[in-house]
């Protein structure tokens, strides 16, 4: 990235976007360093970016595609791309697909979700079409019933499957339980959500000869974030230079982190989007530089993926770690945190998915609860104080875990507490 390229983007945004003009009002007339700019505030950004009379856009909405996004705020918002911006987006992402192991002639089943202004299905399909290696695209979609998806994958000889982690796991569970073999599958590309060890075990049981890798790191609101880095750790990506700049900022000071191994929040600047500028925009994730190569970073999870139960703050990673430590035989294939409220107190339920007919669930449930209370002692302390109900475990099949009906992603935290 040249300073001129960045300074031109900043100048363009200040001149044409009322939102960025106000955001940069106190800055000098000429700025060419990202560190001199404020980080975008999510709430202010989306409040200004209404579909009608947007103060973020730099021009009229006369030529663009509109996509719906939850952003990092939970409620759907709208993100727009001109045809040239979209072409750049999918071409750059398509180039990154070669790092996943995509080979010439691969038959790829696209199992992401389509419709309702959702981008992932079209994005992956277009990225495959713009990839630098020939491939055969199978646009099946994540919303298709498994009863038709499995025969289609088998009959068409699909070698690569790409979809959300949850979609791939639900397919895997059905493959295992039905006894059907999809022996041609050699590559599983997940995206949109993290992949945990319990899910890897399920995928390995269904597709024993398949490699499991990240399809890449991007979002419809933040744009390009990271292309996969070949290797054993699917969380490692590298910045999409020269299309985007990724920063990792200190949680307390907001200063850019440069040394490896120090976690912070991910902020991105897109250098090709001008209709809806993305400049120092929080991606909603935490990451750390790896030091293994230029621009290489490891994704550490969502910045605020957790829940508050009474006075206790608990992160999904805490629960994942507790399950991993207690489940020494690898029986758990999925997990959800469910928060409920009854008798005037909050309570946390760990919904754990296993294969049908598993024995020894009671002992495993006790081990998981013990492990989680060990790493989060404030929870049992709060139980003894009468602030919250004791931790409990609820058993389920993977297909019973709640998902977002639009994206197909697993809902990591279900808050079932009544609200006024």
Secondary structure by P-SEA (a helix, b strand, c coil): ccaaaaaaaaaaaaaccaaaaaaacccccccccccccccccaaaaaaaacccccccccccccbbbbbbbccccccbbbbbbcaaaaaaaaaaaaaacccccccccccccccccccccccaaaaaaaaaaaccbbbbbbccccccccaaaaaaaaaaccccccccaaaaaaaaaaaaaaccccccccbbbbccccccaaaaaaaaaacccbbbbbcccccccccccccccccccccbbbcccccbbbbbbbcccccccccccbbbbbbbbbccccccccccccccbbbbbcccccbbbbbccccccccccccccccaaaaaaaaaaacccccccbbbbbbbbcccbbbbbbbbbbcccccaaaaaaaaaaaaaaaacaaaaaaaaacccccbbbbbbcccccccccccccccccccccccc
